[in-house]
Every structure is written in structure tokens, then in C-alpha cells.
Amino acid sequence: MLSGLTTRDGGRRLTLRILTEDDAVTLLRDITSPYRSGDDPAELTELARLCARLPLALRIAAERAASRPFMPLGELIQDLRDESALWDALTAEEDEESDAVRAVFAWSYRALNPTSARLFRLLGLHPGPDLSAPAAAALTGVPLTQVRQPLDALVNAHLLEQSAPGRYQLHDLLRAYAVDQVRHLESAEDREAALRRALDWYLHTVDAALARALPFYRTVPLDPPTDVTPLAFAADAEADAWFDAERDNLVAATRAAAETGLPRIAWQLAALLRSVFMHQNAFEDWFTTARIGLAAARTLGDRHGEAETLESLGKAHFQARQLGEAAEHHRAALTIRQEIGDEYGTAVSINALGLLGLRHRQLLDALSHFGESLAIFERLGNQRWEALLLSNLAETRYELDELTEAAALLDRALAVQREIDDRGQEGNSLLFLSMTLRELGRTDEALTAIESAVAIAEGVSQVWLRHWLVEYARVLRASDRPAEALEAVHRAATIQRRLGDRSREATALDGAGEAYRDLGQADEAIAFHLRAAAVHRQLGDLWQLALTLDHLATALTAAGRTEEAGQHWREAQALLTGFDDARAAALREGIAASFPSAADRSAE
């Protein structure tokens, strides 16, 4: 039970052991005594024995007895004995505990009306750890209004647990019993139809939730739903809450689709979930579903699906800072898209290669890729992507220290993003605008830009917020507000740690070091810079390592530890020789001015 806790939150399973006879009888008496009186202690002992003194079986039997206060306990015991005998005749020889549990399950199951009994066994087909009432309706193929009463009946019979309002789950043993029943009592065709309905419902509800929460990220055309009614969402927060509640089920549904002969649903689900998981840094689930989807698309020979899932893997590796693997998958997706004549997909893949060039600081390559992708989207008339490419070009111009050109590109991008109401990309462009204006010395304008970006992210995307807060802290420092800057980067680092982004957490820690230095607390600054440098070194991010070593050396100098500072400046200079852009040259010159011997040593 509560299997989602083990898969997602790291919970540990605890096995409920057999109770002693006295404890088992006490449990039965405690549950039944408010509803029944005069039960023979010997009969309670016999009932405990028939339940093998197992807590789950005892609970079900006790609730059955409590719900029939005028039925002699001896008659209930005889029913259970009869069920046990029937079970013994129909099953292979197993241990006494398994037989007792299944006998109790069967005893309670046979008392259900036909509608509730069918729902119970169909629940055995549901792939995930829990389900909602609408998912149960899709599974059974009936309207939502017709599934609520059977769900209540199962809860009342203790064959199903209501874990939250509108959500239900089966104990693992009850799930196994439901699976056994559905295999024996439902035809293969009916089982396949029920599972297809459930998976189709998840697929189309994901699509509907994306349409509400992330409308610009949907790229997979779907056939209209036939036998199911997906949920509709009135607000972004409602869609986000649904994704949070269903995350384990969506991973399980993707796997079930691939394993049960529904590969098209499998790759489509995986492709849609790309947009969900990239906003959560949910790397384990992202990699799992993308790999399942890729295998499913290849099983079908669906080249479009293969490219979509390769792109998903490329994005996952990129966001996890595994840039070599990201390049491999994006290039594979690009090859397919060019071969099948998918212009839109081709432009998306070329943009991804531009982002890789940007992260590797191969800035001229990045400019070339972004320009090529922009030309395709201009030809296609896709405004959203045109603006996104203008923003990417601006970031590259910023890194090349071409600030005036970057600002002009961002003004163009923001005009389009505001026109089409692309709030996420507007926030990203505001981030780059803040960076550009700050370095141009236009601090007040930079503060306005980054505050607007943070306002967009608040309550919408922790992934956006954690990144934009670091720039917010830089602007606050430039505004001589280091205490507020420290608060911003602390918040950013906390979010980064929760999301598992070690690279950006390190950047936030480095920002904390700068804020401490501005506050005159050199020892604290040194400690944070050292932590950040260790992560960047471990990740092999030489550019960020060089920046952090420069900050570390500056803090060490402020603490009077000039010899140590020199060591770090020399290493930073050596690292910077691997970069040939203007920003790297300016940083080398700055270090040389602060510590001339660093330049001499790096030239040796």
C-alpha cells in the first residue's frame, strides 16, 4: 500500500507480521464491539485463526461482522470456512497464510453486487499505484456518476482504501487478488479494451493539462478520444496539481502501454511528458519514459515518434548537464527529421545544437545554429519560435560581450512574446535583458526587468524561479543591497537542491559568496566559493569553475590570504586559455590587473 511513497519519495516498506492470538482477538473485538454484543470469545478466536491472524484479513473480517450486527458470528464463520474450503479445492497447495488471506478476500468479494465486483477486478488492470474516480470511470467504460457508488461499496467492504478525496488505492495483496479475478472472469478482449480506455484517458488528459498549463510546449498531434472523456482544466494551478498527483501513474501508464501492445500510446505519452518533466527536473521519470517511448516508436517503425523521443532524451541529458549524450540524441533526431522532411522538427533540433554550442562556449557555432533555426521558423511563420530564437541569439551576443546588439534582439523578442502571451519565454528574455542592462550600467532598468521575470515565475515554475533569482541577486548587489541579495541566492540554492540541479545550485552558492564578501564577511564568502568550485570541478564545467575561482581569489585577498589567492588566480588563468571569446579575454585581463604574476605563470 502507498507504493507511490516508495517509488517517488524514498519510503521504506514495512511488513505487518502475524499477530499473537490475544492481539488478533482484541483487534476483532475492538472493531466489532460498538456494533455487536454477546459474541462468544471462542468464536472470535476461531475467526482469528481462519484469518491466519494477519492484520489485513482480520480487518476485513471484522468490518464484515460489524456491518451485520444481527447475524450470528457462527454463521459468518461458517461462510468463511466454506470459502476457505472452496479456495483449497481451486488452488495449488500454498502456505496457510496465503490461503487464509485469499479466502477472506473471496468471502468479501462474493458479497459485492455485480457492478462493484466488476469494478474491483478491473482495478487489477490499472497500471499505477493509485487512481482517481475519473480514471476508474475510464477503466470501466461508464460515466463518472455511475462509478462513485461502486467505489464507495468497495471502500465500505475494505477491498479498497480511499487515500485522499477522490483518490483510491489497493493493498498489494488485494491487487493480486483482483488481477487473478480479472484474468478468470473477463475475456482477453474486454481486458484489452479496459486497459486501452485507461491509457487513452491518461494520454488525452495529459494533453488537456498541457493545453492549459504549457500551451506552447505541445508538439504531438493526437487522434480524438473515442470511448473516454478526458478531464478539462479551468486554471494552470489545477493542471499542475493533476500532474503532481498522477506522476507515478503516468510513468506506469507509459510502461504498461509499451508492454501490452500499445506502442503508439507509449511514445505519445513519453513525448508529451517531456514538457512536464523538464519543468520539474524529474530526471528519473523523464529518462524512464523517454527510453520506453523511444523503444516503442522503433518497434512501430514510426520515424516521427522516434525523433520526438530522441529529442526528449536530448533535452533530459542537456538539463542534467550530460552534454555529450545530449548532442548524440539531438543529432540523431535532426537526421531523422531531415530525412522525413519535418521542417518544424528540423528547426527545433538545430536550435538544440545551438544551445549545446552556447553551453560549450562555442559561441560562433551557436550563432550559426540559432540563425539557421530562426530562418526556418520565419519561413514557417511560427512567432513563438521566432521570438525564442531571437532571445537565444541575444544570450549568445551577451556572452560575446556585444551588449548593444543583445539588447536590441531582446526588445524584438519581448514584443512578440507579449503579443502572443508566452509568459515563460517572456520571463527568460527579461532575464537576459536584466543581465545585459546590468553590465551596461543601467541598474535601475535591470532591476525592473528581473523583478518582472521573478513575478512571472512566482507560483508558476520553480525551475524558472531558481534560475532567475540568481540574476536578481546580482542586480541587488549592483544596487548596494547585499543582504537582500544573500536572501535571494539562499532561496535559489534551496530550490536548486530540491530539484537536483547541482550546477545551478553551485552558481547560487557562488552568488552567496559574493554577497557575503560585499557584507564584509570574507570567511563566509570563502567557504561558499569553495563549495561552488568543488561542484563545478566535479561536473567538468571549466567556464563556471574559472569564474568561481576568480571570486574565491578575490575573497581570499580580502581576508589577507594573498598566497592562496594567487594559486586560484593562476588556475583560473590556465582554464581561461581554453576560451577565445571577448568575455574570457576581459576576465583574463581583470585577473592580470589584480594579480600580475598569474598572467606570467599562465603563459609559461
C-alpha positions, 0 to 999 in steps of 0.5 A: 500500500502507498507504493507511490511513497516508495517509488517517488519519495524514498519510503521504506516498506514495512511488513505487518507480521502475524499477530499473537492470538490475544492481539488478533482477538482484541483487534476483532473485538475492538472493531466489532464491539460498538456494533455487536454484543454477546459474541462468544470469545471462542468464536472470535478466536476461531475467526482469528485463526481462519484469518491466519491472524494477519492484520489485513484479513482480520480487518476485513473480517471484522468490518464484515461482522460489524456491518451485520450486527444481527447475524450470528458470528457462527454463521459468518464463520461458517461462510468463511470456512466454506470459502476457505474450503472452496479456495483449497479445492481451486488452488495449488497447495500454498502456505496457510497464510496465503490461503487464509488471506485469499479466502477472506478476500473471496468471502468479501468479494462474493458479497459485492453486487455485480457492478462493484465486483466488476469494478474491483477486478478491473482495478487489477488492470490499472497500471499505477499505484493509485487512481482517481474516480475519473480514471476508474470511470475510464477503466470501466467504460461508464460515466463518472456518476455511475462509478462513485457508488461502486467505489464507495461499496468497495471502500465500505467492504475494505477491498479498497482504501480511499487515500485522499478525496477522490483518490483510491488505492489497493493493498498489494495483496488485494491487487493480486487478488483482483488481477487473478479475478480479472484474468478468470472472469473477463475475456482477453478482449474486454481486458484489452479494451479496459486497459486501452480506455485507461491509457487513452484517458491518461494520454488525452488528459495529459494533453488537456493539462498541457493545453492549459498549463504549457500551451506552447510546449505541445508538439504531438498531434493526437487522434480524438478520444473515442470511448473516454472523456478526458478531464478539462482544466479551468486554471494552470494551478489545477493542471499542475496539481493533476500532474503532481498527483498522477506522476507515478501513474503516468510513468506506469501508464507509459510502461504498461502501454509499451508492454501490452501492445500499445506502442503508439500510446507509449511514445505519445505519452513519453513525448508529451511528458517531456514538457512536464518533466523538464519543468520539474527536473524529474530526471528519473521519470523523464529518462524512464519514459523517454527510453520506453517511448523511444523503444516503442516508436522503433518497434512501430517503425514510426520515424516521427515518434522516434525523433520526438523521443530522441529529442526528449532524451536530448533535452533530459541529458542537456538539463542534467548537464550530460552534454555529450549524450545530449548532442548524440540524441539531438543529432540523431533526431535532426537526421531523422527529421531531415530525412522525413522532411519535418521542417518544424522538427528540423528547426527545433533540433538545430536550435538544440545544437545551438544551445549545446554550442552556447553551453560549450562556449562555442559561441560562433557555432551557436550563432550559426545554429540559432540563425539557421533555426530562426530562418526556418521558423520565419519561413514557417511563420511560427512567432513563438519560435521566432521570438525564442530564437531571437532571445537565444541569439541575444544570450549568445551576443551577451556572452560575446560581450556585444551588449548593444546588439543583445539588447536590441534582439531582446526588445524584438523578442519581448514584443512578440512574446507579449503579443502572443502571451508566452509568459515563460519565454517572456520571463527568460528574455527579461532575464537576459535583458536584466543581465545585459542592462546590468553590465551596461550600467543601467541598474535601475532598468535591470532591476525592473526587468528581473523583478518582472521575470521573478513575478512571472515565475512566482507560483508558476515554475520553480525551475524558472524561479531558481534560475532567475533569482540568481540574476536578481541577486546580482542586480541587488548587489549592483544596487548596494543591497547585499543582504537582500541579495544573500536572501535571494541566492539562499532561496535559489540554492534551496530550490536548486537542491530540491530539484537536483540541479547541482550546477545551478545550485553551485552558481547560487552558492557562488552568488552567496559568496559574493554577497557575503564578501560585499557584507564584509564577511570574507570567511563566509564568502570563502567557504561558499566559493569553495563549495561552488568550485568543488561542484563545478570541478566535479561536473567538468564545467571549466567556464563556471569553475574559472569564474568561481575561482576568480571570486574565491581569489578575490575573497581570499585577498580580502581576508589577507590570504594573498598566497592562496589567492594567487594559486586560484588566480593562476588556475583560473588563468590556465582554464581561461586559455581554453576560451577565445571569446571577448568575455574570457579575454576581459576576465583574463585581463581583470585577473592580470590587473589584480594579480600580475604574476598569474598572467606570467605563470599562465603563459609559461 
